[in-house]
Amino acid sequence: MRSTRRLLLASIGLGLTFAAGVAAAQDYPSRPIRLVIPQAPGSGADAVGRMMADFMTRDLKQSVVVDNKPGANGIIASQLVQKEPADGYTLLLTSVSLVSFNQFLYKNVPYDPLKDFTFVAPVADASFVLVASTKSGIKSWDDLVKKAKADPDGVTYASAGTGNSTHLYTEMIALRSGMKLRHIPYKSSGPALMAVVSGETDVMTVVTATGLPQVKAGKVVALAQSGETRSPQMPNLPTLKELAPNIPALPGWYALVAPAKMDPKVTQKLAASVNNFLSDPVMKQKLVDAFLFPIPGTPEGIQKRAESEAKSWGGLIRDLKIQLD
C-alpha cells in the first residue's frame, strides 16, 4: 500500500515537473537574456552580437543583454556558458575557431565543444582576402604560386598568431596548392597587416573588413577572396576556389549556441528569431556592408557543419603539429 502511494506521489511529482517545464518553454522568454561574446567590444564578433541582440530584443519582446568575456581564444566565454542552466537565458555567440579548432590546438580544453552545447542557429560568414605586399613583386595568384615554388620557404606570410584562423587558412592554401610558405606570427591582425604593408612580410590572409581599406588605398595587392562566391564589393576579384578548386572555402562563421540539453521548444524559438534577424532587409544590408554574409539555417545544419569543419581542420592542425598552452 505504501509503495503504491509512493509511486503515485512520484508520478504526480514527475507530472508537475513536466508541466512546469512545458509552461516555462511556452512562456519563454520571461526575463532578460544574456548573450556572451567571446571577444572584446569593437571586435567583429561584438559587432555581429550587438546587431543581433538589438534585433532579438524587439523580436522576442525581452531584453537581450550583451556581455563581453574575451580571453584564451574564446575558452573563458565558452566555459562560462557551458556551466550555466540550459534554460535559454544564457547564450554564446560562438565561432568556427571555438567549436572546431580549439580542441585540437589546446591540450586541455575544459569542455567538449561539439557535445557540451546546444547548437541553436548559424548566423553569418566572415569573408577573408589574400593580400600581398606591393614590395614583394607579387601582383596575382599566379605570381605567388610561381615565386613560392621557385623558392620554397622564401615567401613569408604574416598571421595574427599561431593557431589563429589567419595562420591555419594560409597553411591550408599553401598545402592545397603545393606551395611552402614561411610563417611569421604577430600578436594580432593589425600588426600583421602592417607588416605586409611595410614589406616586412610578403602575404597574408586577412578578414576582408580589415584588409580592404588597405587594398583600396593601394598599400597592398588583393590576390583572391575566400568565399564560396565573389563578394558584391569585390566582383572582379576571383575566389580561391576559382583559382585552385581543391582549396576549400575558408570558414569564418559565427553561430548561436546554448548550454547542452536545452528544451527543443526554446531552441526553435531562438532559432526562429535569429533567422528573422538574418532575413530582415535592414539587418541583412548592415551585415553585408560589414563583409558578413547571412547564413540562415537550422540547429541541425550548423551542428553538422561544425563537426565537418572539425574533421578537416583538425587533421590540418595535427599534421602541422600545432600545440598551444
C-alpha positions, -999 to +999 in steps of 0.1 A: +000+000+000+028+024+010+048+015-022+017+022-043+012+056-025+049+065-031+046+055-067+015+077-071+032+107-054+063+102-076+041+101-107+023+133-096+057+149-090+070+140-124+038+152-140+041+186-122+077+189-132+069+181-168+040+206-168+062+233-153+088+226-179+062+229-207+049+261-192+084+276-189+091+268-226+058+283-236+064+315-215+100+319-227+114+344-226+100+359-194+132+377-182+163+392-199+186+370-219+224+372-215+243+370-248+280+363-241+305+375-267+340+358-266+357+389-279+363+425-267+340+454-276+347+467-311+357+433-324+340+415-353+321+392-330+310+421-309+296+439-339+276+409-350+264+401-315+252+437-308+233+439-341+216+405-333+209+414-297+192+447-306+170+429-332+162+399-309+152+423-281+125+437-304+116+403-319+113+384-286+099+414-267+125+408-240+159+424-234+189+406-249+220+420-230+255+417-244+282+405-220+318+406-234+341+379-220+373+379-241+403+358-235+420+324-241+407+323-277+371+320-265+377+293-239+368+316-210+334+326-225+326+291-237+333+275-203+312+302-186+282+295-208+287+257-207+282+257-169+250+278-169+215+262-167+201+251-201+171+274-198+177+297-227+187+327-206+225+324-212+237+322-248+270+323-266+279+338-299+305+312-309+326+307-340+343+280-361+375+286-341+358+279-308+339+248-317+360+232-345+396+243-339+403+247-301+400+211-291+429+203-315+450+234-307+449+232-269+459+202-247+433+207-220+401+223-233+378+220-202+347+210-222+338+192-254+330+219-280+308+196-300+289+179-272+286+203-243+264+229-262+230+231-278+235+244-313+208+270-320+214+286-353+241+297-378+245+335-380+270+348-405+301+340-425+331+364-423+350+367-456+388+368-460+410+382-486+445+371-495+468+401-500+504+407-510+529+435-502+534+460-530+571+455-524+570+417-529+566+418-567+536+396-563+507+410-583+485+380-588+477+344-576+499+330-604+528+353-593+525+340-558+525+303-568+554+308-592+575+326-567+568+302-538+575+271-559+608+286-572+619+295-537+604+272-510+602+290-476+614+321-494+579+337-494+568+348-460+533+352-447+520+371-416+493+359-393+475+372-361+493+344-341+500+307-342+467+287-343+447+318-354+424+315-384+447+337-404+475+311-398+455+280-404+438+294-435+471+303-452+486+269-443+456+253-460+460+275-491+497+265-493+491+228-487+464+225-513+483+245-540+517+228-535+534+258-520+557+261-490+555+294-472+573+307-441+551+317-412+558+350-393+533+352-364+522+385-348+501+393-318+470+404-337+458+412-372+467+449-370+504+445-367+504+415-391+487+435-418+511+465-412+540+441-417+526+433-452+521+470-459+557+478-449+571+448-469+584+431-437+563+401-449+551+391-483+514+380-480+486+375-455+451+361-454+431+388-435+395+395-427+381+415-456+367+443-434+403+448-421+422+443-454+400+460-480+408+496-469+445+489-474+437+474-508+417+505-518+445+527-506+469+509-528+490+497-499+486+460-505+475+440-536+444+417-534+451+383-549+419+363-541+389+362-518+379+333-496+341+328-500+320+303-520+311+332-544+325+366-552+317+394-528+294+421-542+320+446-530+348+428-550+331+414-581+363+414-601+384+396-576+383+358-581+377+334-552+404+309-542+381+281-553+381+295-588+419+297-589+426+264-572+395+241-570+409+219-543+412+247-518+380+247-497+361+279-490+377+292-458+352+290-429+348+321-407+313+316-394+295+327-363+268+307-347+245+309-316+248+282-290+235+275-255+243+250-227+237+214-236+203+197-234+182+229-238+144+224-243+139+219-281+110+244-280+132+271-266+159+262-292+134+265-320+121+299-307+156+313-306+165+298-340+134+315-355+144+348-340+179+345-354+165+337-389+141+367-386+172+388-379+191+374-409+161+379-433+153+415-422+163+437-451+179+464-430+199+440-408+209+420-438+223+450-455+242+461-424+259+427-422+268+427-459+282+462-455+305+448-428+315+419-451+295+395-430+272+373-451+240+359-435+237+322-434+201+313-423+198+277-412+188+251-386+203+238-354+210+205-371+226+222-400+251+242-381+260+213-358+268+191-388+289+220-403+308+223-370+315+186-370+326+186-406+350+216-401+365+198-370+374+168-391+390+187-420+408+214-400+416+192-370+435+170-394+455+200-407+463+211-371+475+176-362+496+174-394+512+208-387+518+197-351+504+229-337+500+228-299+492+258-277+493+261-239 
